[in-house]
Amino acid sequence: MRADVKPLTHWLIYKGYTVRFGRRSPDSVQGVIATPQGEVAFKYEPQSMTIHLPDRTVAINQYGWEIDRGKPHQQDDLS
């Protein structure tokens, strides 16, 4: 079973970013997002629809709209 990345894909499109997926499992997806400021590593948790970035954590809904922003978790390994 693969992770549902549709909400993540919508979020990326709304932001105008492109993505390169690295690792993909049912519990998480990791890769690199290309932004105008440069490449950013990310981890996406499909069950909670949470995107972990180096500088913040973003919760999205099933349509890719941001519903909450927070500080990054110290334990996240985004490399």
Order of alpha helices (4+ residues) and beta strands (2+ residues): alpha-beta-beta-beta-beta-beta-beta
